[in-house]
Amino acid sequence: MATYSKKSYNVSSYKDFRPTYPSKFFEKVLRYHDNDDDAKPSSYASIEGFNGTRELHLDLGCGTGQVTFPLSPFFKTTLGTDPSQSMIDQCKSSPEYKVDDDGLRFSIASAEDLSVIPGLKPSSVDLITAAECVHWFDPPKFVEQVAKYLKPQTGSLAYWLYVEPIFCDPKLDAIYQKYVYQDDRYMGLLWDEGKSEFRKWLKQSVDILENSKEFYDVQVVKFDQLSLIENEGVESRDLAVKNGKLSNGCELLVIEKHLSLDDYILYMSTYSALNKWYTKHPEISKGRNEDMMVLMRKDLEEAGWKNNDVKHIVWDSLYVLARKV
Ligand SMILES: C[S@@+](CC[C@H](N)C(=O)[O-])C[C@H]1O[C@@H](n2cnc3c(N)ncnc32)[C@H](O)[C@@H]1O
């Protein structure tokens, strides 16, 4: 069971402190779906006429609704689904949700079995989204379910992930790496399978889509800031963040936040591995000297981060778009 489904996981801090997605990126996904994208691939001529319609949108692993709510105005009906009861409860208690609104519904379901979603029929969904969650799914089953439920020819899939928050400050980036991955006393060994399978999963799911006869026009776009800096310099990275595009015109998923040290620590508190760390160390009270978040905060302060300073943080990201044959 993913940590997000456990009672000890604080769903409301997930809602408050996780990053949201830029409207520019939602526009990109909708343009792709509508088949009305300026950044047309060379194979575009072959898909002319297959314009996606906007009847039904299905958001998998919806969490607290980071994609479900902003995309729902663009579709006649949006269904948000997640295996975690507490995530679904949080969505239903959101001010954006109205019980009698038939255009926005939530239900409990895993991406590997969509047949449990009330009233959902095969070949009926216009757009399936899955944000920051596909690494929890079983890739073949997920791809098989998406192919089954998307509308033939006009249905599309969009999934995306954000990976590490990057400061572009070597000292602060190193402290993040220490507490999150490198030092086994902290989160290093405590990542759920979902996270540790992350890279393998990305390769496997993209391979399945690219080799599948069920999908075409598969687009995979990565924003790897440290590689970009290494290859083209920090100015190229800063321009990419500012314009939301690489120098070759390729549109990026740019997720950024300006955070004080307090807010950064609150964001870190949403990491599933941190939840596991507290469970593993019942003897350590939150906020005491041995608490790893207190230690991390001390390191960040010693590296020069004063609480009133606001730091610009940009996440590495990846998105994948595909159309159903
Ligand atoms: C990091 S949250 C992402 C939530 C939201 N989509 C976002 O963009 O912030 C991951 C979500 O995936 C859900 N999840 C875990 N395993 C899943 C599965 N097999 N099928 C569907 N969702 C799953 C979790 O319950 C959790 O709500």
The ligand as a Gaussian input file, in Angstrom:
#p B3LYP/6-31G(d) Opt

LIG

0 1
 C        2.025000      12.215000      -5.222000
 S        0.281000      11.948000      -5.289000
 C       -0.207000      12.865000      -6.756000
 C       -1.538000      13.514000      -6.604000
 C       -1.934000      14.513000      -7.699000
 N       -2.227000      13.841000      -8.953000
 C       -0.872000      15.580000      -7.930000
 O       -0.562000      15.855000      -9.104000
 O       -0.389000      16.190000      -6.967000
 C        0.197000      10.257000      -5.830000
 C       -1.212000       9.696000      -5.813000
 O       -1.219000       8.430000      -6.484000
 C       -2.136000       7.611000      -5.835000
 N       -1.878000       6.185000      -6.198000
 C       -1.012000       5.310000      -5.621000
 N       -1.084000       4.106000      -6.243000
 C       -2.016000       4.236000      -7.233000
 C       -2.563000       3.338000      -8.214000
 N       -2.120000       2.085000      -8.310000
 N       -3.527000       3.791000      -9.040000
 C       -3.956000       5.090000      -8.969000
 N       -3.457000       5.988000      -8.084000
 C       -2.518000       5.563000      -7.210000
 C       -1.920000       7.927000      -4.345000
 O       -2.995000       7.523000      -3.532000
 C       -1.724000       9.430000      -4.396000
 O       -2.942000      10.132000      -4.197000

